[in-house]
Every structure is written in structure tokens, then in C-alpha cells.
């Protein structure tokens, strides 16, 4: 038992040390503040959790326990925020605020219970269930984010990281939540503790290696000007001619078009087309590439007096959108206007725009 406890402590200290080191490096990186803060927060929260449940450290007896406990409970939230930031998704503020309130409420309940009663009151038990349920939902959603749009992602290292993210972080978080739910938050079953610390160390090593090796490609500023691109090779030039011809023929209007399907139509391997669109044309997502062509055509159709009676929904469907909402969203992001407002401004004379 003593040997298992020693190994468990070593694994936790190694994992926590790596997490803090990676956090220091990421904190000094040139990425935007939001993604740096989220990444550092996630790494420090995981380190707090590893320390909080370490049998040999007796953290619940220390004066720092409330702070470490808060960081430990916040891990799933930072995991979810990290996935949103990394994969360029808009954070749903309602979900974020709701999760923050639940975490703070359960944390306050735990702190009051710890110092006022010294045992798990019914209120603390309810808070514990709510905390674990919230953690499970956030972890599952983070995994779904990583998986759902993997084929749409054109950045190769980020595509690989999506898979690693699910395996190394998402499943680890879910496993911890399930074990704690079954055996209790402060369970000291040595076999479970050693399994948790060893798998955490492996996950941290894999996560850190991928994050550090692809720092510039993963933690970048989406609004920054792209770096200069080298000239096309002969093979890339021929492929671009084929791609331009396909777009001119209206291939971008195909509903549900994927990069794999487009590569098949062009008779080229998917990885070559993905590299061309990302590394040479500067698109990070295939949907952005399609929207560029679709919205350009939408602008022309909306400004055409001969199509003035064509409903906006019909235009959206003809351009390959499955419904009106994604078309409106993409059009507004590209032009700052709704399709209807754009049509009014393009067709009406200035004296009648009101």
C-alpha cells in the first residue's frame, strides 16, 4: 500500500508540474488574451484537482483548501470554454453563466458544510449531485464540439488535436466524474487513485506535447493578417485551376457539400485539397470557403432587379443552405447586413431608402 501511495504521489506531482510549466509558456505566448486565459485556467484547474484529491497531501485540512476546491470544481467549465475558444465557436453566454452560478453555489455549500458542520449535509449532497451533473454535461458537450466539425476543419494539427482532445481530456473528465459519483468525492481507494493519477499523467503528457508542438497553429489570433504564403507548386496550380472551374460551375451550391465529396469530384486526394484551401488560400474551415463563394453569389442575386421577386428563402436554398437561419447568419457575418436590408440598399435609389 505504501508503494502504491508513493507512485500515486509521484504521478500527481509530475502531472501538476507539467501543467504549471505549460501554463507559464502559454501565458507568455502571442495568442489573443481570451484563449490564453482560458487555456491557463484549464491547466491550473486540472493541477488543483490533482492536488485536491491526493491522499498524501491532505489538502482539505489546509487553509488553501477553499481556493483549491474552487479551481478543482471549475475544471469542466474551463474545459468547455477551452473547446469553444480553440475551435472558434461563439460561447453561449447563457450556458456559461448558468454553469458559473451552479459551480459557485455548490462551492459555497461545500465550504460552509466543511467549516460549520464537518460532514456532508443534505444540502451538500444535493450540491454534489448538481456539480457532477454539470461537469458531465460540460465534458460531453466539449467532446461533441471537438468531434462534430472535425471534417470541416482545414488546419491539420487542429484536426489531430480534436481527436487527442477527446481521448486525453474529455474521456478523462467523464471517467473522473463517474468514479466520484459511484465511490464518493473523497474516496481513497488506492487502486482507483493510482489509476487516476497514472492516466492523468499520460493525458497531460499527450495534451502538452500536442499543444506545445502546435502552439502557433492552435493558439492563434483569428483576426490577425495571415502570414505571406509561398507560391504554388505546379501540382497545386493545376489543382487550383480545377477548383476554380468547379466553383465557377456552381459546385458550391450543392447541398451538404463536404470537402471529401469535392475532392472526389476533382479527382484528388482529400488531404491535398485540404492543404490547398488552408495553406495556400488561407481558409481555416471548409464552411468559410463555401460561404465566401455562396455569399458572393447571394450579393449578386440580391442586387439583381430581375430577381427582385425571388424570396430570400429560395435564394438560400438555391445556394445550398439547408434553411434560412444559417444563410442569414453567414450573410450578416460577411456583410454586416441582413439579406433583406442588403437588397433594399442595392436596388432602391438613395432618395427612397429612408
C-alpha positions in Angstrom: 0.0 0.0 0.0 2.8 2.4 0.9 4.5 1.8 -2.5 1.2 2.4 -4.4 0.8 5.7 -2.4 4.3 6.7 -3.3 3.8 6.1 -7.0 0.4 7.9 -6.9 2.1 10.9 -5.3 4.9 10.9 -7.9 2.5 10.7 -10.8 0.4 13.6 -9.4 3.4 15.8 -8.8 4.8 15.1 -12.3 1.5 15.9 -13.9 0.9 19.1 -11.8 4.4 20.3 -12.6 3.9 19.8 -16.3 0.6 21.6 -16.2 2.1 24.6 -14.4 5.0 24.7 -16.8 2.8 24.6 -19.8 0.6 27.3 -18.3 3.6 29.6 -17.9 4.6 29.1 -21.5 1.1 29.6 -22.9 0.6 32.6 -20.7 3.6 34.3 -22.4 2.5 33.3 -25.9 1.3 35.8 -28.5 -2.2 34.3 -28.8 -5.2 36.5 -28.0 -5.8 37.1 -24.3 -9.1 35.2 -24.2 -7.7 31.9 -25.4 -4.5 32.3 -23.4 -6.6 32.9 -20.2 -8.9 30.0 -20.9 -6.0 27.6 -21.6 -4.1 28.7 -18.5 -7.2 28.5 -16.4 -7.9 24.9 -17.6 -4.3 23.8 -16.9 -4.3 25.3 -13.4 -7.7 23.9 -12.5 -6.6 20.4 -13.5 -3.5 20.9 -11.3 -5.7 22.0 -8.5 -7.9 18.9 -8.9 -4.9 16.5 -8.9 -3.7 18.1 -5.6 -7.2 18.3 -4.1 -7.8 14.5 -4.2 -4.2 13.4 -3.5 -4.3 11.2 -0.4 -0.9 12.2 0.9 -1.3 16.0 0.6 -4.3 16.3 2.9 -5.4 19.5 1.1 -8.9 19.6 2.8 -7.0 20.3 6.1 -5.1 23.3 4.7 -6.1 26.9 4.7 -5.8 26.9 0.9 -8.5 24.3 0.5 -11.4 26.7 -0.4 -9.3 28.2 -3.3 -8.1 24.8 -4.5 -11.6 23.3 -4.2 -13.0 26.1 -6.4 -10.3 25.5 -9.0 -10.9 21.8 -8.9 -14.7 22.2 -9.4 -14.1 24.7 -12.2 -12.2 22.3 -14.4 -15.1 21.1 -16.6 -16.2 24.7 -17.2 -12.7 25.7 -18.3 -12.6 22.5 -20.4 -15.8 23.6 -22.2 -14.6 27.2 -22.6 -11.3 26.0 -24.0 -13.1 23.9 -26.6 -15.2 26.9 -27.6 -12.2 29.1 -28.0 -9.9 26.7 -29.7 -12.4 25.6 -32.3 -13.6 29.2 -33.0 -17.1 28.8 -31.7 -19.2 31.6 -30.2 -19.6 31.0 -26.5 -23.2 30.7 -25.4 -23.3 33.1 -22.5 -26.4 31.6 -21.0 -24.7 28.2 -20.6 -21.5 29.9 -19.3 -23.4 32.0 -16.7 -25.6 29.1 -15.7 -22.5 26.8 -15.2 -20.7 29.6 -13.2 -23.7 30.1 -10.9 -24.0 26.3 -10.3 -20.3 25.9 -9.5 -20.3 28.9 -7.2 -23.4 27.7 -5.4 -22.0 24.2 -4.9 -18.7 25.6 -3.8 -20.2 27.9 -1.2 -22.3 24.9 0.1 -19.2 22.7 0.4 -17.2 25.4 2.2 -20.0 26.2 4.6 -20.5 22.5 5.2 -16.8 21.8 5.7 -16.3 24.6 8.3 -19.7 24.7 10.0 -20.7 21.1 10.2 -17.7 18.9 9.3 -19.9 16.3 7.5 -22.0 16.1 4.3 -25.3 17.7 5.0 -28.4 17.0 2.7 -27.7 20.4 1.1 -24.1 19.5 0.4 -25.2 16.1 -1.1 -27.6 17.9 -3.5 -24.9 20.4 -4.4 -22.5 17.5 -5.1 -25.0 15.8 -7.4 -25.6 19.1 -9.2 -21.9 19.8 -9.6 -21.2 16.3 -11.0 -24.1 16.5 -13.4 -22.9 20.0 -14.6 -19.4 18.6 -15.0 -20.6 15.6 -17.0 -22.8 17.7 -19.4 -20.0 20.3 -20.0 -17.4 17.5 -20.7 -19.8 15.7 -23.1 -20.5 18.9 -24.9 -16.8 19.7 -25.2 -16.2 16.3 -26.7 -19.2 16.8 -29.1 -17.6 20.2 -30.2 -14.3 18.5 -30.8 -15.8 15.7 -32.9 -18.7 17.4 -34.7 -16.9 19.7 -37.1 -13.6 17.8 -37.4 -14.1 17.2 -41.1 -14.9 20.8 -41.6 -11.6 21.9 -40.0 -8.8 22.6 -42.5 -5.9 23.1 -40.0 -4.3 19.7 -39.9 -2.7 20.0 -36.4 -6.0 21.2 -35.0 -7.8 18.2 -36.7 -5.4 15.9 -35.0 -5.8 17.8 -31.7 -9.5 17.3 -31.9 -9.1 13.6 -31.6 -6.4 13.9 -28.9 -8.6 16.4 -27.1 -11.4 13.9 -26.9 -9.2 11.0 -25.8 -6.9 12.8 -23.5 -9.2 15.3 -21.8 -12.9 14.6 -22.4 -12.9 10.9 -21.6 -10.6 11.5 -18.6 -13.0 14.1 -17.2 -16.0 11.8 -17.7 -14.2 8.9 -16.1 -13.4 11.0 -13.0 -17.0 12.2 -12.7 -18.4 8.7 -13.0 -15.9 7.3 -10.4 -16.5 10.1 -8.0 -20.3 9.6 -8.4 -20.1 5.9 -7.7 -17.3 5.9 -5.0 -17.6 9.4 -3.5 -15.7 12.6 -4.0 -13.0 11.9 -1.3 -12.7 8.1 -1.9 -9.2 6.9 -1.1 -9.4 3.5 -2.8 -5.8 3.1 -3.7 -6.3 1.3 -6.9 -8.6 4.0 -8.2 -6.3 6.7 -7.0 -3.3 5.1 -8.8 -5.3 4.6 -12.0 -6.5 8.2 -11.9 -3.0 9.7 -11.3 -1.3 7.5 -13.9 -3.9 8.1 -16.7 -3.8 11.8 -15.8 -0.1 11.9 -16.2 -0.3 10.2 -19.6 -3.1 12.6 -20.7 -1.2 15.6 -19.5 1.9 14.5 -21.4 -0.1 13.9 -24.6 -2.1 17.1 -24.3 1.0 19.1 -23.5 3.1 17.6 -26.4 0.4 18.4 -28.9 -0.3 21.8 -27.5 3.3 22.9 -27.4 4.3 21.4 -30.7 1.4 23.2 -32.5 1.3 26.4 -30.3 1.4 28.8 -33.2 -1.2 26.9 -35.2 -3.6 26.1 -32.4 -3.5 29.3 -30.2 -3.6 31.9 -32.9 -5.4 35.2 -33.4 -8.3 34.6 -35.9 -8.4 38.4 -36.7 -4.7 38.7 -37.4 -3.5 39.1 -41.0 -2.3 35.8 -42.4 1.4 35.3 -43.0 2.7 35.5 -46.6 2.2 32.3 -48.5 4.8 30.7 -50.8 4.0 30.5 -54.5 2.0 27.5 -55.7 3.8 24.4 -56.9 2.9 23.1 -60.4 0.7 20.4 -58.9 -1.1 23.0 -56.6 -1.5 25.3 -59.6 -3.3 22.6 -61.6 -5.5 21.7 -58.6 -6.4 25.3 -58.1 -7.5 25.6 -61.7 -9.7 22.6 -61.3 -11.1 24.0 -58.0 -11.8 27.4 -59.6 -13.5 25.8 -62.5 -15.7 23.7 -60.2 -16.7 26.8 -58.2 -17.4 28.7 -61.4 -19.7 25.9 -62.5 -21.7 26.3 -59.2 -20.4 23.3 -57.3 -20.5 25.3 -54.1 -24.3 25.3 -54.4 -24.5 21.6 -53.8 -26.4 21.0 -50.5 -24.4 19.3 -47.8 -21.2 19.5 -49.8 -18.2 18.2 -47.9 -14.5 18.6 -48.7 -14.3 14.8 -49.2 -17.1 14.9 -51.8 -15.5 17.9 -53.5 -12.1 16.1 -53.6 -13.8 13.1 -55.3 -15.3 15.4 -57.9 -11.9 16.9 -58.6 -10.2 13.5 -58.7 -7.7 14.4 -56.0 -6.8 13.1 -52.5 -8.7 14.9 -49.8 -5.5 15.9 -47.9 -4.2 17.7 -51.0 -7.4 19.7 -51.4 -7.5 20.4 -47.7 -3.9 21.7 -47.8 -4.5 23.9 -50.8 -7.6 25.6 -49.3 -5.9 26.1 -45.9 -2.2 26.7 -46.6 -2.5 28.4 -50.0 -5.9 30.1 -50.0 -6.0 30.9 -46.3 -9.2 29.3 -45.1 -9.3 27.6 -41.7 -12.7 25.9 -42.2 -14.3 24.4 -45.3 -17.6 26.1 -44.4 -15.8 29.5 -44.6 -14.5 28.6 -48.1 -18.0 27.6 -49.2 -19.6 30.7 -47.6 -17.2 33.0 -49.5 -18.5 31.7 -52.8 -22.1 31.4 -51.7 -22.3 34.9 -50.2 -20.6 36.5 -53.2 -23.3 34.9 -55.4 -26.0 35.9 -53.0 -25.0 39.5 -53.1 -25.2 39.5 -56.9 -28.6 37.8 -56.9 -30.0 40.2 -54.3 -28.7 43.2 -56.2 -30.2 42.0 -59.5 -33.5 43.8 -60.3 -34.5 40.8 -62.4 -34.6 38.6 -59.3 -36.3 41.2 -57.0 -39.3 38.9 -56.5 -37.2 35.9 -55.7 -37.8 35.2 -51.9 -34.7 35.2 -49.7 -35.5 31.6 -48.6 -35.4 30.5 -52.2 -32.0 32.1 -52.7 -30.7 30.4 -49.6 -31.9 27.0 -50.7 -30.6 27.5 -54.3 -27.2 28.3 -52.8 -27.0 25.1 -50.9 -28.1 26.2 -47.4 -30.4 23.8 -45.7 -32.5 26.5 -44.1 -32.8 30.3 -43.8 -31.1 30.7 -40.4 -27.5 29.6 -41.4 -27.8 31.7 -44.6 -28.9 34.8 -42.7 -26.1 34.3 -40.1 -23.4 33.8 -42.8 -24.6 36.8 -44.8 -24.7 39.1 -41.7 -21.2 38.0 -40.7 -19.9 38.7 -44.2 -21.7 42.0 -44.9 -22.9 43.3 -41.6 -26.5 43.4 -43.0 -29.4 41.0 -43.4 -30.2 39.8 -46.9 -33.4 41.9 -47.0 -31.6 45.1 -45.9 -28.8 44.5 -48.5 -31.4 44.0 -51.3 -33.2 47.2 -50.2 -29.9 49.2 -50.2 -28.7 47.7 -53.6 -31.9 48.2 -55.6 -33.7 51.3 -54.2 -32.4 54.7 -55.2 -30.9 56.8 -52.4 -33.9 59.1 -52.3 -36.2 56.2 -51.3 -34.1 54.3 -48.9 -35.5 56.2 -46.0 
